[in-house]
Amino acid sequence: MTSRLTGRGSGTSIRGSVMLRLDPAALGELVAGRRVAMVSGTNGKTTTTHFIAAAVRQALGADTHRLVHNADGANLHAGIASALSEHPRADLAVLETDERVVADLVRLGRPEVLVLLNFSRDQLDRNHEIKGLGRSWRDALAAAGDDGPVVVANADEPLIVWAVKTARRVVWVDTATTWTQDAALCPQCGSPLVREDGTGWRCTGCDLAQPEAAYRVVGDTIVRPDGSSVTPELNVPGGFNVSNAACALAAAELLGIDPATAVAGMRTVSAPAGRFGTATISGSTARLLLAKNPAGWAEALPLATSATVVLAIDSAAADGRDVSWLWDVEYEQLAGRTVVATGPRAQDLAVRLAYAGVEHRVVPDLAEALRGHTEPVDVVATYTPFQRLRKLGGI
Protein backbone atom coordinates (compact mmCIF):
# COMPACT_ATOMS: atom_id res chain seq x y z
CA MET A 1 0.00 0.00 0.00
CA THR A 2 2.85 2.40 0.83
CA SER A 3 4.35 1.87 -2.64
CA ARG A 4 1.04 2.74 -4.28
CA LEU A 5 0.49 5.85 -2.16
CA THR A 6 3.97 7.21 -2.87
CA GLY A 7 3.78 6.42 -6.59
CA ARG A 8 6.79 4.10 -6.40
CA GLY A 9 5.03 1.06 -7.81
CA SER A 10 2.22 -1.43 -7.36
CA GLY A 11 3.54 -3.03 -4.18
CA THR A 12 3.61 -6.53 -5.68
CA SER A 13 7.38 -6.88 -5.20
CA ILE A 14 7.02 -6.37 -1.46
CA ARG A 15 4.65 -9.33 -1.24
CA GLY A 16 7.08 -11.43 -3.26
CA SER A 17 10.03 -10.33 -1.12
CA VAL A 18 8.28 -11.57 2.01
CA MET A 19 7.44 -14.85 0.28
CA LEU A 20 11.04 -15.46 -0.84
CA ARG A 21 12.40 -14.59 2.58
CA LEU A 22 10.14 -17.17 4.17
CA ASP A 23 10.87 -19.75 1.46
CA PRO A 24 13.96 -19.07 -0.72
CA ALA A 25 12.93 -21.92 -3.05
CA ALA A 26 9.47 -20.44 -3.68
CA LEU A 27 10.21 -19.03 -7.15
CA GLY A 28 11.30 -22.40 -8.52
CA GLU A 29 8.27 -24.09 -6.98
CA LEU A 30 5.89 -21.46 -8.38
CA VAL A 31 7.20 -21.62 -11.93
CA ALA A 32 7.42 -25.43 -12.11
CA GLY A 33 4.93 -27.22 -14.34
CA ARG A 34 3.96 -24.19 -16.43
CA ARG A 35 4.62 -23.36 -20.07
CA VAL A 36 6.76 -20.24 -19.78
CA ALA A 37 7.60 -17.50 -22.26
CA MET A 38 10.13 -14.95 -20.98
CA VAL A 39 11.10 -11.55 -22.38
CA SER A 40 14.22 -9.61 -21.50
CA GLY A 41 16.42 -6.83 -22.85
CA THR A 42 17.32 -3.27 -21.99
CA ASN A 43 14.41 -1.57 -23.75
CA GLY A 44 10.98 -2.73 -24.87
CA LYS A 45 10.49 -5.74 -22.62
CA THR A 46 7.31 -4.44 -20.93
CA THR A 47 5.58 -3.67 -24.23
CA THR A 48 6.77 -6.89 -25.88
CA THR A 49 5.56 -8.95 -22.94
CA HIS A 50 2.18 -7.23 -23.16
CA PHE A 51 2.08 -8.07 -26.89
CA ILE A 52 2.73 -11.75 -26.24
CA ALA A 53 0.24 -11.89 -23.37
CA ALA A 54 -2.40 -10.23 -25.55
CA ALA A 55 -1.74 -12.75 -28.33
CA VAL A 56 -2.14 -15.62 -25.85
CA ARG A 57 -5.40 -14.15 -24.49
CA GLN A 58 -6.73 -13.79 -28.02
CA ALA A 59 -5.97 -17.46 -28.65
CA LEU A 60 -7.41 -18.62 -25.33
CA GLY A 61 -10.74 -16.84 -25.77
CA ALA A 62 -12.84 -17.52 -22.67
CA ASP A 63 -10.01 -19.47 -20.99
CA THR A 64 -7.86 -16.45 -20.07
CA HIS A 65 -7.71 -17.73 -16.48
CA ARG A 66 -5.03 -20.08 -17.77
CA LEU A 67 -2.60 -17.16 -18.23
CA VAL A 68 -0.42 -15.40 -15.66
CA HIS A 69 1.45 -12.24 -16.68
CA ASN A 70 3.41 -9.78 -14.51
CA ALA A 71 1.65 -6.93 -16.30
CA ASP A 72 2.79 -4.17 -13.96
CA GLY A 73 6.43 -4.70 -14.92
CA ALA A 74 7.66 -6.06 -11.58
CA ASN A 75 10.39 -8.13 -13.22
CA LEU A 76 12.86 -9.08 -10.50
CA HIS A 77 12.67 -12.32 -8.49
CA ALA A 78 10.16 -10.96 -5.97
CA GLY A 79 7.83 -9.40 -8.52
CA ILE A 80 7.75 -12.54 -10.65
CA ALA A 81 7.14 -14.76 -7.61
CA SER A 82 4.29 -12.51 -6.51
CA ALA A 83 2.59 -12.61 -9.92
CA LEU A 84 2.89 -16.40 -10.14
CA SER A 85 1.51 -16.85 -6.62
CA GLU A 86 -1.65 -14.92 -7.51
CA HIS A 87 -2.51 -17.39 -10.28
CA PRO A 88 -1.46 -20.81 -8.99
CA ARG A 89 -3.70 -22.70 -11.46
CA ALA A 90 -2.54 -20.87 -14.59
CA ASP A 91 -0.57 -23.22 -16.83
CA LEU A 92 0.76 -20.50 -19.17
CA ALA A 93 3.12 -17.79 -17.93
CA VAL A 94 4.31 -14.77 -19.94
CA LEU A 95 6.99 -13.10 -17.85
CA GLU A 96 8.87 -9.87 -18.25
CA THR A 97 12.30 -10.60 -16.81
CA ASP A 98 15.03 -8.20 -15.75
CA GLU A 99 18.35 -8.86 -17.43
CA ARG A 100 19.88 -9.93 -14.10
CA VAL A 101 17.16 -12.57 -13.54
CA VAL A 102 17.33 -14.30 -16.93
CA ALA A 103 19.98 -16.85 -15.97
CA ASP A 104 18.14 -17.83 -12.80
CA LEU A 105 14.81 -18.32 -14.56
CA VAL A 106 16.41 -20.34 -17.36
CA ARG A 107 17.74 -22.62 -14.62
CA LEU A 108 14.63 -22.67 -12.41
CA GLY A 109 11.78 -22.36 -14.86
CA ARG A 110 13.00 -24.16 -17.98
CA PRO A 111 11.15 -21.66 -20.21
CA GLU A 112 9.77 -22.84 -23.52
CA VAL A 113 10.52 -19.53 -25.26
CA LEU A 114 13.01 -16.81 -24.34
CA VAL A 115 12.82 -13.48 -26.19
CA LEU A 116 15.99 -11.36 -26.06
CA LEU A 117 15.47 -7.87 -27.47
CA ASN A 118 18.59 -5.73 -27.12
CA PHE A 119 21.50 -4.72 -24.92
CA SER A 120 22.62 -1.18 -24.11
CA ARG A 121 23.96 0.84 -21.19
CA ASP A 122 21.37 1.17 -18.44
CA GLN A 123 21.69 2.02 -14.74
CA LEU A 124 25.45 2.38 -15.04
CA ASP A 125 26.04 2.14 -11.30
CA ARG A 126 24.60 -1.41 -11.28
CA ASN A 127 25.21 -2.73 -14.80
CA HIS A 128 28.42 -0.94 -15.78
CA GLU A 129 29.61 -3.92 -17.82
CA ILE A 130 26.80 -5.21 -19.98
CA LYS A 131 28.97 -7.99 -21.42
CA GLY A 132 28.93 -9.58 -17.97
CA LEU A 133 25.16 -9.91 -18.20
CA GLY A 134 25.47 -11.34 -21.69
CA ARG A 135 27.96 -13.89 -20.41
CA SER A 136 25.53 -14.98 -17.69
CA TRP A 137 22.89 -15.61 -20.38
CA ARG A 138 25.37 -17.53 -22.51
CA ASP A 139 26.44 -19.72 -19.58
CA ALA A 140 22.83 -20.40 -18.52
CA LEU A 141 21.82 -21.45 -22.04
CA ALA A 142 24.85 -23.70 -22.31
CA ALA A 143 24.06 -25.34 -18.97
CA ALA A 144 20.41 -25.88 -19.99
CA GLY A 145 21.49 -27.82 -23.09
CA ASP A 146 18.67 -29.68 -24.81
CA ASP A 147 16.28 -28.67 -22.00
CA GLY A 148 16.84 -24.99 -22.73
CA PRO A 149 14.40 -22.62 -24.41
CA VAL A 150 13.97 -21.76 -28.04
CA VAL A 151 15.43 -18.25 -28.15
CA VAL A 152 13.86 -15.46 -30.20
CA ALA A 153 16.84 -13.15 -30.65
CA ASN A 154 17.51 -9.77 -32.21
CA ALA A 155 19.94 -10.40 -35.05
CA ASP A 156 20.88 -6.70 -35.18
CA GLU A 157 22.48 -6.80 -31.72
CA PRO A 158 26.05 -8.23 -31.67
CA LEU A 159 26.05 -8.90 -27.92
CA ILE A 160 22.72 -10.76 -28.18
CA VAL A 161 24.08 -12.85 -31.07
CA TRP A 162 27.19 -13.75 -29.08
CA ALA A 163 25.20 -14.49 -25.90
CA VAL A 164 22.82 -16.97 -27.56
CA LYS A 165 25.42 -18.95 -29.52
CA THR A 166 25.12 -21.68 -26.87
CA ALA A 167 21.32 -21.98 -27.17
CA ARG A 168 19.87 -25.20 -28.55
CA ARG A 169 17.82 -23.30 -31.14
CA VAL A 170 17.55 -19.64 -32.15
CA VAL A 171 14.87 -17.89 -34.22
CA TRP A 172 16.46 -14.71 -35.54
CA VAL A 173 14.57 -11.42 -35.98
CA ASP A 174 15.97 -8.53 -38.03
CA THR A 175 14.49 -5.60 -36.09
CA ALA A 176 16.03 -2.86 -38.26
CA THR A 177 17.72 -1.43 -35.17
CA THR A 178 18.86 2.19 -35.47
CA TRP A 179 20.78 2.49 -32.17
CA THR A 180 24.34 1.22 -32.61
CA GLN A 181 26.37 3.24 -30.10
CA ASP A 182 26.65 0.32 -27.70
CA ALA A 183 27.95 -2.08 -30.35
CA ALA A 184 31.30 -0.79 -31.55
CA LEU A 185 33.50 -3.74 -30.55
CA CYS A 186 33.05 -7.47 -31.03
CA PRO A 187 31.95 -9.20 -27.81
CA GLN A 188 33.77 -12.35 -28.94
CA CYS A 189 37.26 -11.05 -29.76
CA GLY A 190 37.26 -7.29 -29.11
CA SER A 191 37.91 -6.24 -32.72
CA PRO A 192 35.99 -3.35 -34.32
CA LEU A 193 32.60 -4.09 -35.83
CA VAL A 194 31.62 -2.74 -39.23
CA ARG A 195 28.17 -2.31 -40.74
CA GLU A 196 27.50 -2.76 -44.44
CA ASP A 197 24.31 -2.16 -46.39
CA GLY A 198 22.59 -5.39 -47.30
CA THR A 199 24.60 -7.66 -45.02
CA GLY A 200 24.35 -5.93 -41.64
CA TRP A 201 27.19 -5.97 -39.13
CA ARG A 202 30.28 -8.18 -38.96
CA CYS A 203 33.45 -8.43 -36.94
CA THR A 204 36.74 -7.46 -38.58
CA GLY A 205 38.72 -9.96 -36.50
CA CYS A 206 36.67 -13.16 -36.20
CA ASP A 207 33.67 -14.98 -37.66
CA LEU A 208 30.96 -13.27 -35.58
CA ALA A 209 28.49 -11.64 -37.96
CA GLN A 210 24.83 -10.77 -38.29
CA PRO A 211 22.89 -13.99 -38.94
CA GLU A 212 20.20 -14.37 -41.55
CA ALA A 213 16.83 -13.66 -39.96
CA ALA A 214 13.61 -15.66 -40.20
CA TYR A 215 11.50 -12.60 -39.36
CA ARG A 216 12.31 -9.15 -40.74
CA VAL A 217 11.00 -5.66 -40.07
CA VAL A 218 10.59 -3.68 -43.29
CA GLY A 219 9.11 -0.27 -42.61
CA ASP A 220 5.75 -0.79 -40.93
CA THR A 221 5.50 -4.46 -41.90
CA ILE A 222 6.80 -7.75 -40.54
CA VAL A 223 7.99 -10.35 -43.06
CA ARG A 224 7.45 -13.88 -41.76
CA PRO A 225 9.62 -16.96 -42.52
CA ASP A 226 7.36 -18.03 -45.40
CA GLY A 227 7.76 -14.63 -47.07
CA SER A 228 4.28 -13.37 -46.22
CA SER A 229 3.95 -9.86 -44.81
CA VAL A 230 1.98 -8.70 -41.78
CA THR A 231 1.11 -5.07 -41.11
CA PRO A 232 0.50 -4.99 -37.35
CA GLU A 233 -1.34 -1.61 -37.22
CA LEU A 234 -0.52 -1.25 -33.55
CA ASN A 235 -2.16 1.10 -31.08
CA VAL A 236 1.20 2.16 -29.66
CA PRO A 237 3.48 4.52 -31.60
CA GLY A 238 7.01 4.22 -32.92
CA GLY A 239 8.90 2.04 -35.35
CA PHE A 240 10.63 0.38 -32.40
CA ASN A 241 7.27 -1.04 -31.37
CA VAL A 242 6.92 -2.68 -34.80
CA SER A 243 10.26 -4.33 -33.96
CA ASN A 244 8.92 -5.38 -30.56
CA ALA A 245 5.83 -6.78 -32.29
CA ALA A 246 8.02 -8.79 -34.68
CA CYS A 247 9.74 -10.48 -31.73
CA ALA A 248 6.36 -11.02 -30.05
CA LEU A 249 4.93 -12.54 -33.22
CA ALA A 250 7.83 -14.99 -33.47
CA ALA A 251 7.30 -16.00 -29.84
CA ALA A 252 3.53 -16.36 -30.29
CA GLU A 253 3.97 -18.63 -33.29
CA LEU A 254 6.42 -20.79 -31.31
CA LEU A 255 3.68 -21.12 -28.69
CA GLY A 256 1.38 -22.43 -31.42
CA ILE A 257 -0.67 -19.29 -32.01
CA ASP A 258 -1.86 -18.47 -35.52
CA PRO A 259 -0.21 -15.22 -36.73
CA ALA A 260 -3.53 -13.53 -37.57
CA THR A 261 -4.81 -14.33 -34.08
CA ALA A 262 -1.57 -13.09 -32.51
CA VAL A 263 -1.64 -9.78 -34.37
CA ALA A 264 -5.31 -9.25 -33.51
CA GLY A 265 -4.38 -9.62 -29.87
CA MET A 266 -1.44 -7.21 -30.14
CA ARG A 267 -3.73 -4.54 -31.53
CA THR A 268 -5.58 -4.47 -28.22
CA VAL A 269 -2.46 -3.15 -26.43
CA SER A 270 -2.60 0.65 -26.07
CA ALA A 271 -0.82 1.77 -22.88
CA PRO A 272 1.26 -1.10 -21.48
CA ALA A 273 1.99 -0.33 -17.82
CA GLY A 274 1.24 3.33 -18.53
CA ARG A 275 3.58 3.75 -21.49
CA PHE A 276 2.11 6.10 -24.13
CA GLY A 277 -0.90 6.69 -21.86
CA THR A 278 -2.66 10.05 -21.78
CA ALA A 279 -3.83 11.59 -18.52
CA THR A 280 -4.93 14.87 -16.97
CA ILE A 281 -2.26 16.07 -14.55
CA SER A 282 -2.50 19.42 -12.75
CA GLY A 283 -5.23 20.42 -15.19
CA SER A 284 -3.11 19.70 -18.29
CA THR A 285 -3.44 16.89 -20.82
CA ALA A 286 -0.20 14.91 -20.87
CA ARG A 287 1.00 11.89 -22.84
CA LEU A 288 3.59 9.87 -20.92
CA LEU A 289 6.68 8.44 -22.63
CA LEU A 290 9.20 6.36 -20.71
CA ALA A 291 12.91 6.71 -21.55
CA LYS A 292 15.46 5.10 -19.24
CA ASN A 293 18.76 5.36 -21.13
CA PRO A 294 20.28 6.89 -24.29
CA ALA A 295 18.84 4.19 -26.55
CA GLY A 296 15.37 4.76 -25.10
CA TRP A 297 15.64 8.53 -25.40
CA ALA A 298 16.72 8.18 -29.03
CA GLU A 299 13.41 6.44 -29.72
CA ALA A 300 11.20 8.56 -27.45
CA LEU A 301 12.25 12.09 -28.36
CA PRO A 302 11.06 11.90 -32.01
CA LEU A 303 7.64 10.84 -30.67
CA ALA A 304 7.42 14.00 -28.55
CA THR A 305 5.73 16.20 -31.13
CA SER A 306 3.85 18.65 -28.90
CA ALA A 307 4.79 22.35 -28.97
CA THR A 308 5.77 22.10 -25.30
CA VAL A 309 7.79 19.10 -24.13
CA VAL A 310 8.31 18.24 -20.46
CA LEU A 311 11.44 16.24 -19.56
CA ALA A 312 11.49 14.56 -16.15
CA ILE A 313 14.75 13.20 -14.66
CA ASP A 314 15.63 11.45 -11.42
CA SER A 315 18.50 9.33 -10.14
CA ALA A 316 16.79 7.09 -7.61
CA ALA A 317 17.85 3.44 -7.42
CA ALA A 318 15.32 2.41 -10.11
CA ASP A 319 16.66 5.08 -12.49
CA GLY A 320 20.36 4.50 -11.86
CA ARG A 321 22.39 6.90 -9.72
CA ASP A 322 24.72 7.91 -12.55
CA VAL A 323 23.19 10.49 -14.92
CA SER A 324 26.28 11.01 -17.09
CA TRP A 325 24.29 9.33 -19.88
CA LEU A 326 22.49 12.66 -20.39
CA TRP A 327 25.43 13.71 -22.53
CA ASP A 328 24.83 10.81 -24.95
CA VAL A 329 21.27 11.97 -25.77
CA GLU A 330 20.74 14.30 -28.74
CA TYR A 331 18.65 16.93 -26.99
CA GLU A 332 19.69 19.32 -29.76
CA GLN A 333 16.66 18.12 -31.74
CA LEU A 334 14.43 20.03 -29.30
CA ALA A 335 15.88 23.42 -30.29
CA GLY A 336 13.13 25.93 -31.06
CA ARG A 337 10.56 24.16 -28.87
CA THR A 338 9.24 25.09 -25.43
CA VAL A 339 11.00 22.73 -23.01
CA VAL A 340 10.41 22.28 -19.28
CA ALA A 341 12.98 20.40 -17.18
CA THR A 342 11.58 18.80 -14.05
CA GLY A 343 12.30 16.18 -11.43
CA PRO A 344 15.00 15.87 -8.74
CA ARG A 345 17.84 16.05 -11.31
CA ALA A 346 16.31 18.86 -13.36
CA GLN A 347 19.36 21.07 -12.84
CA ASP A 348 21.66 18.42 -14.34
CA LEU A 349 19.35 18.21 -17.32
CA ALA A 350 19.30 22.01 -17.56
CA VAL A 351 23.09 22.08 -17.96
CA ARG A 352 22.86 19.52 -20.77
CA LEU A 353 20.07 21.49 -22.48
CA ALA A 354 22.09 24.69 -22.22
CA TYR A 355 25.02 23.07 -24.00
CA ALA A 356 22.59 21.74 -26.61
CA GLY A 357 21.34 25.27 -27.28
CA VAL A 358 17.81 24.40 -26.17
CA GLU A 359 15.83 27.18 -24.49
CA HIS A 360 14.18 25.81 -21.37
CA ARG A 361 12.89 26.56 -17.89
CA VAL A 362 13.39 24.54 -14.73
CA VAL A 363 10.41 23.55 -12.59
CA PRO A 364 11.65 20.88 -10.15
CA ASP A 365 8.21 19.83 -8.86
CA LEU A 366 6.51 17.37 -11.23
CA ALA A 367 2.95 18.50 -10.54
CA GLU A 368 3.87 22.16 -10.94
CA ALA A 369 5.71 21.47 -14.20
CA LEU A 370 2.47 20.13 -15.68
CA ARG A 371 0.35 23.06 -14.55
CA GLY A 372 -1.03 25.71 -16.88
CA HIS A 373 -0.54 24.11 -20.31
CA THR A 374 -3.48 25.00 -22.56
CA GLU A 375 -2.46 22.50 -25.26
CA PRO A 376 -1.61 18.79 -24.79
CA VAL A 377 2.01 18.14 -23.84
CA ASP A 378 4.30 15.16 -24.27
CA VAL A 379 6.23 14.16 -21.16
CA VAL A 380 9.41 12.11 -21.49
CA ALA A 381 10.48 10.69 -18.13
CA THR A 382 12.90 8.28 -16.53
CA TYR A 383 11.46 5.42 -14.48
CA THR A 384 10.82 6.99 -11.07
CA PRO A 385 9.18 10.24 -12.25
CA PHE A 386 7.26 8.20 -14.82
CA GLN A 387 5.71 6.14 -12.02
CA ARG A 388 4.97 9.30 -10.05
CA LEU A 389 3.25 10.83 -13.09
CA ARG A 390 1.20 7.67 -13.56
CA LYS A 391 0.00 8.07 -9.99
CA LEU A 392 -0.80 11.77 -10.48
CA GLY A 393 -2.73 10.96 -13.65
CA GLY A 394 -4.50 7.90 -12.34
CA ILE A 395 -3.03 5.58 -14.99
Secondary structure, 3 states (H helix, E strand, C coil): CHHHHHCCCCCHHHHHHHHHHHCCCHHHHHHCCCEEEEEECCCCHHHHHHHHHHHHHHHHHHHHHHEEECCCCCCCHHHHHHHHHHCCCCCEEEEECCCCCHHHHHHHHCCCEEEECCCCCCCCCCCCCHHHHHHHHHHHHHHHHHHCCEEEEECCCHHHHHHCCCCCEEEEEECCCCCCCCCCECCCCCCEEEEECCCEEEECCCCCECCCCCEEEECCEEECCCCCEECCCCCCCCHHHHHHHHHHHHHHHHCCCCHHHHHHHHCCCCCHHHCCCEEEECCEEEEEEECCCHHHHHHHHHHCCCCEEEEECCCCCCCCCCCHHHHHCCHHHHCCCEEEEECCCHHHHHHHHHHCCCCEEECCCHHHHCCCCCCCEEEEECHHHHHHHHHHHCC
